[in-house]
Amino acid sequence: MLAEFRKFIMRGNVLDLAVGIIIGAAFTTVVNSLVNDVIMPPIGVVVGGVDFSQIKIILQAAQGETPEVAINIGLFINAAINFLIVALVVFLIVRAFNRMMQPFQKKEETPGEPVNKECPYCLSVIPYKATRCPNCTSQLEPQKVS
């Protein structure tokens, strides 16, 4: 079982996934800092000195040892902006990668004349331009070339 687990871990896909998760976590930290420390403060100043992370709807005020119950709308706004930035950056990376790989991708051939056809007598696959079936030796109608 240990050898099987080792084989599983050493596959390239698992290592690629692990690296992707680690880089993604680091990238999330950078984006959170970008939103909370760079983007949101100027937006808060523009809209009248509002700190978005402090915007909330208090459903029940704190009473003694019981903390307040609130809907943190500002934190949700920050999270939504984080998501939009991450989605935009991932889109730009995938788009750049696809453009970079485009010259190396095999272009699909335009559909032209078929290569094979089916013999109407023995139902075997034969070349499209064949006039006699090599399997059953039946005489076939010549195909019209357009």
Buried (B, 14 or more C-beta within 10 A) or exposed (E): EEEEEEEEEEEEEEEEEEEEEEEEEEEEEEBBEBBBEEBBEEEBEEEEEBEBBEBBEEEEEEEEEEEEEBEBEBBEBBEEBBEEBBEEEEEEEEEEEEEEEEEEEEEEEEEEEEEEBEBEEEEEEBEEEBEEBEEEEEEBEEBEEE
